[in-house]
Amino acid sequence: MIFSRRTMFWTAAAPALVGKTASYTQQEIEKKIVQRDFRGLTKQDLPTPVLVLDQEVFESNVRRMAVHCKSAGIALRAHVKVHRSADIGKRQVAAGAIGLCCATISEAEWMSANGIRGLLWTTQPVGPNKTSRAVALAKRDPSFLCAVDDASVVDNLDEAARAAGTRASVVVDLDVGIGRQGVLSAQEALELAQRITKLRNLRLAGLMGYSGAASHAIGWETRKKISEEAVGKLLEAAGLCRKSGIEIKIVTGGSTGSYNIDSGIEGMTELQAGSYALMDARYRTVGGKTNSAVFDDFGCAPTVLTRVISKKHPNKAAIDAGNKALTRETDVVKDWPGLEPRPAGAEYGSLVWKNADREPKLGDLAELIMTNLDMSVNMFDRMFVCRNDRVADVYSVLGRRGPAQR
Ligand SMILES: Cc1ncc(COP(=O)(O)O)c(C=O)c1O
């Protein structure tokens, strides 16, 4: 058989390539990435294990959420913690997001350095390093916001902003059911908001409340109940603040799992959904509004592309995606019913099966849909964006090494 590297688009079902030499050397692939010339490059050429992103599924996810938020009349400030990629963040903003939420100050710094505005750091700055960086970012970009839940943090931040000759904008974070951060009651939110309004170097932008319990609860009706309670608490706090004369412009929270619940609640101004852009296998199990078995409003766009590197045992094949490439043993093999991925060490995984549509052969490619996006994407420096088996683009995952990790 003659393989033409220009014309042949491989799939996982393509003939196994055991001993063929690569169409492109690693050096040529790196050069193509620098030159942004992906012509002729296919999944078969990539060094496995590697993170690939289904471009059509990704673009459709981004579009769908943007259209939903627009028609529901709620702003989207999409959370980047799942992808940590400015390439993706820019596309979310281009599709209509007013900005991005970030889990760490470094995420906010990278997104800002990539020209993205309207960033909300959803954790409060504690300690000198993060306080200074939050203030520095606020000085560079007055649209930057961070969450706060404590009077001492607020006072420190005010002092740091004064010393830096700037004003920092904050949202008061209310614990609406996650139990990890946030003031505990609407009354406490009011008290912290009042304190902030008295400080000269801080500006209160609004309130935040994220409920992880609502995001991942199984069953849309159950999520609706939990989410309505969570948002109710947030709106109670907003009401108290407004009653005492404090302006609350932003009321932000919500997630992918509650996107079509929170967006319908009067008073929520912003949605912080993040996972929707990529989606993982576990999120799909929570069930959707229209399909109670599978939450299929958004498709799983990323996979770990891996290759069968040994096939010596019945009903079992060794792959080159091990614990350094995957995070959970509950990852799923894409479009290959009957196969189950299992961990088999740092650099090895295995595929096992009882009855598979087709048995994996030595050299076969398989794609694994990860259980948990945040952890799995964080294993890779880049994503190869593919249209079918063709590489169409490469997106960077930021902060994978060096001082900017935290
Ligand atoms: C504070 C905050 N907001 C929003 C989100 C986005 O949630 P999801 O990825 O479920 O859309 C997260 C995710 O962990 C979060 O921590």
The ligand as an SDF file (V2000), in Angstrom:
LIG
                    3D

 16 16  0  0  0  0  0  0  0  0999 V2000
  -15.3770   29.9270   40.6850 C   0  0  0  0  0  0  0  0  0  0  0  0
  -15.7670   29.0980   39.5040 C   0  0  0  0  0  0  0  0  0  0  0  0
  -16.6180   29.6210   38.5950 N   0  0  0  0  0  0  0  0  0  0  0  0
  -16.9920   28.9290   37.5110 C   0  0  0  0  0  0  0  0  0  0  0  0
  -16.5140   27.6470   37.2760 C   0  0  0  0  0  0  0  0  0  0  0  0
  -16.9130   26.9730   35.9840 C   0  0  0  0  0  0  0  0  0  0  0  0
  -17.5610   25.8010   36.1480 O   0  0  0  0  0  0  0  0  0  0  0  0
  -17.7610   24.8060   34.9400 P   0  0  0  0  0  0  0  0  0  0  0  0
  -16.4020   24.4040   34.4810 O   0  0  0  0  0  0  0  0  0  0  0  0
  -18.5040   23.6950   35.5880 O   0  0  0  0  0  0  0  0  0  0  0  0
  -18.5040   25.4890   33.8880 O   0  0  0  0  0  0  0  0  0  0  0  0
  -15.6340   27.0620   38.1900 C   0  0  0  0  0  0  0  0  0  0  0  0
  -15.1590   25.7070   37.9910 C   0  0  0  0  0  0  0  0  0  0  0  0
  -14.6080   25.0340   38.8370 O   0  0  0  0  0  0  0  0  0  0  0  0
  -15.2470   27.8090   39.3360 C   0  0  0  0  0  0  0  0  0  0  0  0
  -14.3820   27.3160   40.2400 O   0  0  0  0  0  0  0  0  0  0  0  0
  1  2  1  0
  2  3  1  0
  2 15  2  0
  3  4  2  0
  4  5  1  0
  5  6  1  0
  5 12  2  0
  6  7  1  0
  7  8  1  0
  8  9  2  0
  8 10  1  0
  8 11  1  0
 12 13  1  0
 12 15  1  0
 13 14  2  0
 15 16  1  0
M  END
$$$$
